């Protein structure tokens, strides 16, 4: 259950990430390359997806690191 993860991101007003490449996840959300603002549910989709990524689990790990860095940065 990742409700807390989503709630944290919504509590800080969402986060801005620098997405390295464009892709569309399994839920149909499209993430453009460059700066993207994510709310809690969309961030959760971003960090969970691996099946639509060319590098699979490695891409998911990369996305998780990008989001965690953005959460930390938003609290500074």
C-alpha positions as CSV (number, residue, x, y, z in Angstrom):
1,X,0.0,0.0,0.0
2,X,1.6,3.2,-1.1
3,X,-1.1,5.6,0.1
4,X,1.4,7.3,2.4
5,X,3.8,7.9,-0.5
6,X,1.1,9.6,-2.5
7,X,0.0,11.6,0.6
8,X,3.5,12.9,1.3
9,X,3.8,14.2,-2.3
10,X,0.3,15.8,-2.1
11,X,1.2,17.4,1.3
12,X,4.1,19.3,-0.2
13,X,2.0,20.5,-3.1
14,X,3.4,18.0,-5.6
15,X,6.9,17.8,-6.9
16,X,8.8,18.8,-10.0
17,X,11.1,16.2,-11.6
18,X,13.5,16.3,-14.5
19,X,12.3,13.3,-16.5
20,X,15.1,12.0,-18.8
21,X,12.9,10.7,-21.6
22,X,9.3,10.6,-22.8
23,X,7.2,7.5,-22.1
24,X,3.6,6.5,-21.5
25,X,3.0,4.2,-18.5
26,X,0.6,1.3,-18.1
27,X,-2.2,3.5,-16.8
28,X,-2.0,5.7,-19.9
29,X,-0.2,8.7,-18.3
30,X,2.3,10.3,-20.7
31,X,5.4,11.8,-19.1
32,X,7.3,14.2,-21.4
33,X,11.0,14.7,-21.3
34,X,12.1,17.6,-19.2
35,X,10.5,19.2,-16.2
36,X,7.3,17.5,-15.1
37,X,5.1,18.4,-12.1
38,X,3.7,15.3,-10.4
39,X,0.9,15.0,-7.8
40,X,0.7,12.0,-5.5
41,X,-1.2,9.5,-7.6
42,X,0.7,10.4,-10.8
43,X,4.1,10.2,-9.0
44,X,3.0,6.7,-7.8
45,X,2.3,5.7,-11.4
46,X,5.7,7.1,-12.4
47,X,7.7,5.1,-9.8
48,X,5.8,1.9,-10.3
49,X,6.0,1.4,-14.0
50,X,8.5,-1.0,-15.5
51,X,6.7,-2.9,-18.2
52,X,6.6,0.0,-20.7
53,X,10.2,1.0,-20.1
54,X,12.9,-0.3,-22.5
55,X,15.2,-0.8,-19.5
56,X,12.5,-2.4,-17.2
57,X,13.4,-2.6,-13.6
58,X,16.5,-0.4,-14.1
59,X,14.2,2.4,-15.4
60,X,11.9,1.9,-12.4
61,X,14.8,2.2,-10.1
62,X,15.9,5.4,-11.9
63,X,12.5,6.9,-11.6
64,X,12.3,6.1,-7.9
65,X,15.6,7.9,-7.3
66,X,14.4,10.9,-9.3
67,X,11.2,11.2,-7.2
68,X,13.0,10.7,-3.9
69,X,15.5,13.4,-4.8
70,X,12.6,15.7,-5.7
71,X,10.8,15.0,-2.4
72,X,14.0,15.8,-0.4
73,X,14.6,19.0,-2.5
74,X,11.0,20.2,-1.9
75,X,11.5,20.0,1.9
76,X,14.6,22.2,1.9
